[in-house]
Amino acid sequence: MFCVKKNPQYTFDSFLAVKDTLDDLDNPFLVEVLSNLSKEDWGEMHRRLQPFANKLSTSWRATVNEIARPENHPKLRQYDAYNRRIDRIVRPAEALKLTEEVFGEGLFSMKQLTYEGIMKRYLLHGNGEAGITCPVACTDGLIELIEAFYEEVPNEVKEIHTHAKEGIDGNFAIGAQFMSEIQGGSNIPANLLEAVPMDTHYLLYGNKFFCSAVHADYSVVTAKIEGTENIAVFVVPSYLPGDKEKELRNGYRINRLKWKLGTSELPSGEIDYEGAVAYRIGPEDRGVALAVGIVLTRSRLDIGFASAAFVMRAAREAKLYARFRHVFDRTIDGFPMAAAQLEELEGAAKRMTATAFHLYKMFLEQDDYDELQQFALRELILLQKIYAAKEAVDHLRLAISLFGGHGAIEDFSAIPRLFRDSLVNELWEGPRNVLLTQIYRDLFQLRKTVPIETVLETMFPHLSLIDVTQYTSRIEAIMGINIMEAPTPFNKMAAMNWESLWEELFLSFQQAVTKPFEEQPILREEILNNL
């Protein structure tokens, strides 16, 4: 009798056994950064973070992997069986449960320790956008906007604030922000959506062309006051009291959902307003300043955290895979080029993470800053948005390559999804060219009263006097060739130099911020040795 002898089947079991049980808080570098931020609160902070990280790294991660599948992406059901307009956002049960659990953590509640909410949000970003982190960031902006004018807003808005921050009967509201219009994109002053004043509120008429988190309970919306050129900012409930159960939206229609490159689990759509009830927040002529200064600034900070967390997860999983996978005569990390690329990935993850928390700390402390220090912080936040988002794309592409052909398989790892999400983050809250131009405008105006040397010394205190002098000369030279005029060979080259100059400066800033923690690894050697 013949016995067919089979070769043993290759498995990834030992790799998966480690990867699927890897806790995102089991990261010596990250713990060092967070404990340094928390200082004497670290013991209690760690006690609160650990169960959150456990859920996030296991059950929530599995849920995110499931809702990321194309068949589970959000859909729009505009009518019910009786031809009634409902504009229902259909999301899988897993996504609804995950949203309820994450928002149920009360990330913005007064019960949270200082920095607890942002640390948890950084950890959340490790799972990608997942239909979660964009509305979390938008809810942050919604709460802060209302708090800036809390004593002035009507009771309806105070209840919205409570719903978003502390929850009502255990239910926490989801926020969104709708500012882009078809004719203007990021140019909020070009908004045409019209706000008609009534006795205690406004009615909105017109279109918003790119609205992310259209499943939210409330949205921050910019609109032009009827009969004026003033852009104001409003809070708009998705449903008026008693109408949510009837699926009767507050005077607006969702025309369609967007088919996006990334953040596919997040429903983004186009909205027509046909008399939506809206509550103005702040002066009617300061909507642009409030939208940018409060709402968009927080979203830009969030993109810094997202970019860092994406690269951190990719770097850790790439290191695991490179230690596990044998090719030719050794493991991947035994080849000099691959080892150098892994080192580059880890270095980027460290720089981006340390800098995101450093800038957030500065952001919370800015009330103690003088005018120039506040200016410096605003520019640093713009620089982080520009270069962290750019760097995430570059390094996630590198991480994919370290997995070889498996790197392109969507359900082999989350890195392809993180890569697509990172491409969207480059465009969120202003693409690179728009923000670099804004920095040019800001400095061009400020240099009339404050020398460039003084600005650089304030923004980059780690620079030597020689460095400050050299960078000042380069900036002045570029500003002598106006990059705001019609394109010429000279100002196009100057614009490219402007981008590379600030990339150099921000990289040096990241390196200085990271230096106290750089010796700590992102993975314990014992974990790698288990492969």
Secondary structure, 3 states (H helix, E strand, C coil): CCCCCCCCCCCCHHHHHHHCCCCCCCCHHHHHHHHHHHHHHHHHHHHHHHHHHHHHHCHHHHHHHHHCCHHHCCEEEEECCCCCEEEEEECCHHHHHHHHHHHCCCCCCCCCCCCHHHHHHHHHHCCCCCCCHHHHHHHHHHHHHHHHCCCCCCHHHHHHHHHHHCCECCECCCEEEECECCCCCCCHHHCCCEEEECCCCEEEEEEEEEEECCCCCEEEEEEEECCCCCEEEEEEECCCCCCCCCCCCCCEEEEEECCCCCCCCCCEEEEEEEEEEEEEECCCCCHHHHHHHHHHHHHHHHHHHHHHHHHHHHHHHHHHHHHHCEECCEEHHHCHHHHHHHHHHHHHHHHHHHHHHHHHHHHHCHHHCCHHHHHHHHHHHHHHHHHHHHHHHHHHHHHHHHCHHHHHCCCCCCHHHHHHHHHHHHHCCCCHHHHHHHHHHHHHHHCCCCCHHHHHHHHCCCCCHHHHHHHHHHHHHHHCCCCCCCCCHHHHHHHHHHHHHHHHHHHHHHHHHHHHHCCCCCCCHHHHHCC
